[in-house]
Amino acid sequence: MENTVPGLAILIVDDDPIVRRLLALSLRSGGCITYEATDVTEALKVLVLAGWTAIIVDLDMPGADGEEFVLRARNRGYDGLILVLSSDAQAKGRCARLGVPLVQKPFNPDELLQRIVESVGAGVRRERPIGIPARKQAHVS
């Protein structure tokens, strides 16, 4: 991994253990902190446990898929970077409707990390998917 970016916290959501491991090892070698979730249910449980810099989610998983995760994460107030992985030809349109960028499989781990760094540095896209209202922020005294 050419780039090192210490301290970025990345949640990886993918049902394929090989893809999860590849992503985790590549991102960790670049200085990131990672957590690997095997499905949407697990990912939603850990969503609130850390200040995730970015989330990488597979679009096509059995049961609740990446699209469902994006909708639920946004509905729960996560407005950080979500990158969607897919090899599906229809994924670009689905991602556009969700307001999230697509990373086409196969992907280069160095380029993926660079994309995360550029997105976070440029002010992450925080668009709400169609049909999901903005969540009201509670004021803490």
Backbone as JSON, one array per atom type, in Angstrom:
{
  "sequence": "MENTVPGLAILIVDDDPIVRRLLALSLRSGGCITYEATDVTEALKVLVLAGWTAIIVDLDMPGADGEEFVLRARNRGYDGLILVLSSDAQAKGRCARLGVPLVQKPFNPDELLQRIVESVGAGVRRERPIGIPARKQAHVS",
  "N": [[0.84, -1.17, 0.0], [0.74, 2.05, -1.01], [-0.01, 4.51, 0.15], [-0.29, 5.92, 3.4], [-2.46, 6.43, 6.04], [-2.89, 7.17, 9.01], [-5.21, 6.24, 11.52], [-7.8, 6.49, 10.35], [-11.06, 5.32, 10.66], [-12.62, 2.53, 9.5], [-15.49, 0.86, 8.54], [-16.23, -2.29, 7.37], [-18.45, -4.0, 5.35], [-19.43, -6.96, 4.24], [-20.45, -10.0, 2.82], [-18.72, -11.87, 1.85], [-15.98, -13.59, 2.94], [-13.36, -13.51, 1.95], [-13.16, -11.13, 0.45], [-13.71, -9.31, 2.52], [-11.47, -9.75, 4.18], [-9.33, -9.12, 2.46], [-9.86, -6.38, 2.02], [-9.68, -5.42, 4.69], [-6.99, -6.08, 5.43], [-5.57, -4.62, 3.48], [-6.39, -1.95, 4.01], [-5.61, -1.69, 6.69], [-2.86, -1.92, 6.39], [-2.39, 0.5, 5.34], [-2.65, 2.11, 7.49], [-5.16, 2.4, 8.58], [-7.91, 1.84, 10.85], [-9.92, -0.95, 11.2], [-13.11, -2.63, 11.07], [-14.77, -5.64, 10.62], [-17.82, -6.53, 9.37], [-20.14, -9.11, 8.91], [-22.67, -9.03, 7.84], [-25.64, -7.01, 7.22], [-27.16, -6.74, 9.56], [-25.28, -7.1, 11.68], [-23.57, -4.97, 11.04], [-25.22, -2.73, 11.44], [-25.51, -2.87, 14.19], [-22.92, -2.22, 15.11], [-22.61, 0.25, 14.07], [-23.16, 2.49, 15.66], [-21.19, 2.38, 17.55], [-18.73, 3.52, 17.07], [-16.92, 6.34, 15.71], [-17.12, 6.26, 12.65], [-15.03, 6.85, 9.93], [-15.45, 6.15, 7.32], [-17.58, 3.91, 5.5], [-17.56, 0.82, 3.93], [-19.47, -1.02, 1.84], [-20.84, -4.01, 0.55], [-22.93, -4.26, -2.25], [-24.6, -6.36, -3.09], [-25.78, -8.69, -1.13], [-26.85, -11.63, 0.63], [-30.14, -11.75, 2.1], [-30.78, -8.8, 3.93], [-29.52, -6.24, 1.94], [-26.79, -4.22, 0.57], [-27.99, -1.85, -0.28], [-30.21, -1.65, 1.41], [-28.8, -1.39, 3.81], [-27.56, 1.15, 3.46], [-29.84, 2.83, 3.4], [-30.89, 2.37, 5.99], [-28.7, 3.13, 7.62], [-28.42, 5.86, 7.0], [-30.92, 6.73, 7.84], [-30.62, 6.36, 10.52], [-28.95, 8.37, 11.15], [-26.26, 8.4, 10.32], [-24.02, 10.25, 8.53], [-21.71, 10.17, 7.15], [-19.08, 9.11, 4.87], [-20.08, 6.65, 2.63], [-19.13, 3.99, 0.77], [-19.96, 1.97, -1.94], [-19.55, -1.34, -2.93], [-19.56, -3.24, -5.91], [-20.09, -5.58, -8.58], [-22.06, -5.59, -10.32], [-23.82, -4.62, -13.23], [-25.97, -2.9, -13.09], [-25.55, -1.42, -10.86], [-24.61, 1.23, -10.78], [-26.78, 2.99, -11.28], [-28.41, 2.35, -9.09], [-26.77, 3.18, -6.98], [-26.61, 5.9, -7.54], [-29.25, 6.71, -7.03], [-29.24, 6.31, -4.3], [-27.41, 8.14, -3.49], [-24.71, 7.64, -3.07], [-21.24, 6.88, -3.67], [-19.99, 4.56, -6.12], [-17.85, 1.75, -6.09], [-16.39, -0.09, -8.38], [-16.12, -3.6, -8.74], [-13.61, -5.7, -10.11], [-11.37, -4.07, -7.77], [-8.71, -1.74, -7.04], [-6.84, -1.82, -4.16], [-5.1, 0.29, -3.25], [-6.04, 2.47, -4.74], [-8.63, 2.59, -3.76], [-8.23, 3.33, -1.04], [-7.05, 5.83, -1.5], [-9.2, 7.13, -2.68], [-10.97, 7.24, -0.51], [-9.52, 8.91, 1.23], [-9.38, 11.27, -0.33], [-12.13, 11.88, -0.53], [-12.9, 12.27, 2.15], [-11.21, 14.36, 2.84], [-12.16, 16.33, 1.13], [-14.58, 16.95, 2.12], [-17.01, 14.99, 2.83], [-19.49, 13.48, 0.75], [-22.74, 14.01, 1.66], [-25.34, 13.31, 0.97], [-28.82, 12.63, 1.14], [-30.55, 9.6, 0.66], [-33.11, 9.09, -1.8], [-36.31, 9.64, -0.54], [-35.68, 9.45, 2.16], [-35.92, 11.28, 4.99], [-34.12, 14.07, 6.46], [-32.52, 13.54, 9.55], [-33.42, 14.83, 12.67], [-31.23, 16.63, 14.73], [-30.34, 16.13, 18.04], [-29.9, 18.42, 20.66], [-27.29, 18.63, 22.91], [-26.74, 19.47, 26.21]],
  "CA": [[0.0, 0.0, 0.0], [1.58, 3.23, -1.16], [-0.44, 5.59, 1.02], [-0.59, 5.59, 4.78], [-3.33, 7.42, 6.64], [-3.17, 6.63, 10.33], [-6.35, 6.61, 12.33], [-9.12, 6.46, 9.74], [-11.84, 4.17, 11.11], [-13.39, 2.05, 8.35], [-16.37, -0.29, 8.74], [-16.34, -3.09, 6.15], [-19.65, -4.84, 5.4], [-19.44, -7.83, 3.07], [-20.7, -11.39, 3.19], [-17.62, -12.69, 1.34], [-14.86, -13.47, 3.87], [-12.12, -13.19, 1.23], [-13.21, -9.7, 0.15], [-13.56, -8.62, 3.81], [-10.09, -9.88, 4.65], [-8.5, -8.32, 1.55], [-10.08, -4.96, 2.35], [-9.14, -5.13, 6.03], [-5.52, -6.11, 5.39], [-5.09, -3.5, 2.67], [-6.63, -0.69, 4.71], [-4.76, -1.67, 7.89], [-1.47, -1.65, 5.99], [-2.36, 1.93, 5.08], [-2.78, 2.82, 8.76], [-6.55, 2.51, 9.0], [-8.5, 0.94, 11.84], [-11.05, -1.55, 10.51], [-13.98, -3.63, 11.69], [-15.4, -6.42, 9.57], [-19.16, -7.03, 9.65], [-20.5, -10.14, 7.94], [-23.97, -8.74, 7.24], [-26.24, -5.72, 7.55], [-27.57, -6.74, 10.97], [-24.1, -6.84, 12.5], [-23.08, -3.62, 10.73], [-26.08, -1.75, 12.1], [-25.22, -2.91, 15.62], [-21.66, -1.54, 15.41], [-22.65, 1.58, 13.48], [-23.18, 3.51, 16.72], [-20.12, 2.15, 18.51], [-17.5, 4.25, 16.75], [-17.05, 7.43, 14.76], [-16.56, 5.71, 11.41], [-14.63, 7.79, 8.89], [-16.09, 5.67, 6.1], [-18.14, 2.56, 5.5], [-17.5, 0.15, 2.63], [-20.51, -2.05, 1.91], [-21.15, -4.75, -0.67], [-24.3, -3.99, -2.65], [-25.38, -7.58, -3.23], [-25.57, -9.69, -0.08], [-28.1, -12.33, 0.93], [-30.92, -11.09, 3.15], [-30.7, -7.35, 3.75], [-28.36, -5.97, 1.09], [-26.11, -2.95, 0.76], [-28.96, -0.76, -0.44], [-30.94, -1.59, 2.68], [-27.89, -0.84, 4.82], [-27.42, 2.6, 3.25], [-31.08, 3.47, 3.84], [-31.0, 2.3, 7.46], [-27.63, 3.91, 8.23], [-28.77, 7.27, 6.84], [-32.08, 6.96, 8.68], [-30.14, 6.39, 11.91], [-28.16, 9.57, 11.34], [-24.89, 8.37, 9.81], [-23.93, 11.09, 7.34], [-20.35, 10.09, 6.64], [-18.84, 8.49, 3.58], [-20.41, 5.24, 2.38], [-18.73, 3.52, -0.57], [-20.63, 0.71, -2.26], [-18.82, -2.25, -3.82], [-20.4, -4.11, -6.71], [-19.68, -5.93, -9.94], [-23.33, -5.57, -11.05], [-23.9, -3.57, -14.23], [-27.04, -1.99, -12.7], [-25.2, -0.8, -9.58], [-24.4, 2.68, -10.91], [-28.08, 3.64, -11.1], [-28.84, 2.15, -7.7], [-25.94, 4.06, -6.13], [-27.01, 7.29, -7.81], [-30.5, 6.94, -6.29], [-28.91, 6.33, -2.87], [-26.52, 9.27, -3.2], [-23.42, 7.13, -2.61], [-20.35, 6.5, -4.77], [-19.79, 3.14, -6.44], [-16.51, 1.22, -6.38], [-16.63, -1.26, -9.23], [-15.26, -4.76, -8.56], [-12.52, -5.7, -9.12], [-10.86, -2.75, -7.44], [-7.33, -1.65, -6.58], [-6.87, -1.35, -2.77], [-4.45, 1.6, -3.13], [-6.95, 3.47, -5.28], [-9.75, 2.68, -2.83], [-7.79, 4.15, 0.09], [-6.9, 7.2, -2.0], [-10.56, 7.68, -2.86], [-11.49, 7.56, 0.82], [-8.79, 10.08, 1.71], [-9.83, 12.44, -1.09], [-13.52, 12.17, -0.18], [-12.94, 12.8, 3.51], [-10.54, 15.66, 2.81], [-12.93, 17.3, 0.36], [-15.91, 17.09, 2.71], [-17.72, 13.81, 2.36], [-20.86, 13.65, 0.24], [-23.7, 13.64, 2.69], [-26.66, 13.38, 0.38], [-29.78, 11.67, 1.67], [-31.18, 8.82, -0.41], [-34.48, 9.48, -2.12], [-37.32, 9.11, 0.38], [-35.23, 9.43, 3.55], [-35.81, 12.66, 5.49], [-32.99, 14.36, 7.33], [-32.79, 13.26, 10.95], [-33.2, 15.99, 13.53], [-30.13, 16.48, 15.67], [-30.66, 16.49, 19.42], [-28.9, 19.3, 21.25], [-26.83, 18.14, 24.2], [-26.26, 20.58, 27.05]],
  "C": [[0.89, 1.23, 0.0], [1.26, 4.3, -0.13], [-0.62, 5.08, 2.44], [-1.35, 6.76, 5.38], [-3.72, 6.91, 8.01], [-4.47, 7.15, 10.93], [-7.71, 6.65, 11.67], [-9.83, 5.19, 10.18], [-12.8, 3.76, 9.99], [-14.19, 0.81, 8.74], [-16.53, -0.99, 7.39], [-17.52, -4.03, 6.31], [-19.71, -5.66, 4.12], [-19.64, -9.26, 3.54], [-19.58, -12.33, 2.75], [-16.4, -12.52, 2.24], [-13.53, -13.11, 3.19], [-12.06, -11.7, 0.92], [-13.01, -8.9, 1.44], [-12.11, -8.61, 4.25], [-9.14, -9.06, 3.78], [-8.63, -6.83, 1.87], [-9.43, -4.61, 3.68], [-7.62, -5.09, 6.02], [-4.95, -4.93, 4.61], [-5.23, -2.17, 3.41], [-5.78, -0.59, 5.98], [-3.31, -1.39, 7.52], [-1.29, -0.18, 5.63], [-2.58, 2.76, 6.33], [-4.2, 2.97, 9.27], [-6.89, 1.51, 10.11], [-9.74, 0.36, 11.17], [-11.85, -2.45, 11.43], [-14.7, -4.32, 10.55], [-16.75, -6.94, 10.04], [-19.56, -7.99, 8.53], [-21.83, -9.88, 7.25], [-24.51, -7.4, 7.75], [-26.63, -5.65, 9.02], [-26.4, -6.43, 11.89], [-23.58, -5.41, 12.29], [-23.92, -2.55, 11.42], [-25.85, -1.72, 13.61], [-23.95, -2.13, 15.96], [-21.61, -0.12, 14.85], [-22.52, 2.68, 14.54], [-22.01, 3.4, 17.69], [-18.85, 2.94, 18.26], [-17.82, 5.39, 15.8], [-16.41, 7.01, 13.45], [-16.25, 6.83, 10.43], [-15.34, 7.44, 7.59], [-16.62, 4.27, 6.32], [-18.05, 2.04, 4.07], [-18.48, -1.01, 2.72], [-20.72, -2.69, 0.54], [-22.62, -4.52, -1.0], [-25.15, -5.25, -2.62], [-24.98, -8.62, -2.2], [-26.9, -10.4, 0.15], [-28.83, -11.65, 2.1], [-30.95, -9.6, 2.88], [-29.42, -7.04, 2.98], [-27.77, -4.6, 1.37], [-27.03, -1.75, 0.62], [-29.76, -0.56, 0.84], [-30.06, -1.01, 3.79], [-27.76, 0.67, 4.68], [-28.66, 3.32, 3.76], [-31.19, 3.5, 5.36], [-29.93, 3.14, 8.15], [-27.94, 5.41, 8.14], [-29.96, 7.62, 7.75], [-31.69, 7.05, 10.16], [-29.16, 7.54, 12.16], [-26.72, 9.52, 10.87], [-24.83, 9.19, 8.53], [-22.52, 11.14, 6.79], [-20.28, 9.38, 5.3], [-19.25, 7.02, 3.58], [-20.02, 4.96, 0.94], [-19.37, 2.16, -0.79], [-19.79, -0.07, -3.25], [-19.81, -3.08, -4.62], [-19.74, -4.42, -8.05], [-20.9, -5.92, -10.86], [-23.39, -4.38, -12.0], [-24.97, -2.52, -13.87], [-26.71, -1.18, -11.45], [-25.07, 0.71, -9.66], [-25.7, 3.45, -10.68], [-28.58, 3.52, -9.67], [-28.07, 3.07, -6.76], [-26.31, 5.52, -6.32], [-28.29, 7.62, -7.05], [-30.25, 7.05, -4.8], [-28.03, 7.52, -2.5], [-25.18, 8.83, -2.65], [-22.56, 6.73, -3.8], [-20.19, 4.98, -4.89], [-18.31, 2.86, -6.64], [-16.75, -0.09, -7.12], [-15.63, -2.37, -8.9], [-14.82, -5.23, -9.93], [-11.96, -4.3, -8.92], [-9.42, -2.85, -6.97], [-7.35, -1.1, -5.15], [-6.2, 0.01, -2.55], [-5.37, 2.71, -3.61], [-8.16, 3.67, -4.38], [-9.39, 3.56, -1.63], [-7.64, 5.61, -0.34], [-8.25, 7.87, -2.18], [-11.18, 8.06, -1.53], [-10.84, 8.83, 1.34], [-9.25, 11.34, 0.99], [-11.25, 12.84, -0.72], [-13.62, 12.81, 1.19], [-12.32, 14.18, 3.55], [-11.34, 16.73, 2.1], [-14.3, 17.56, 0.98], [-16.81, 16.03, 2.11], [-19.1, 14.17, 1.82], [-21.82, 13.17, 1.31], [-25.12, 13.77, 2.18], [-27.55, 12.31, 1.0], [-30.37, 10.9, 0.5], [-32.61, 9.32, -0.63], [-35.44, 8.83, -1.13], [-36.9, 9.08, 1.83], [-35.09, 10.87, 4.03], [-34.58, 12.84, 6.36], [-33.4, 14.12, 8.77], [-32.51, 14.51, 11.76], [-32.11, 15.67, 14.52], [-30.56, 16.94, 17.05], [-29.53, 17.39, 19.94], [-28.57, 18.8, 22.65], [-26.28, 19.31, 24.99], [-25.12, 20.12, 27.9]]
}
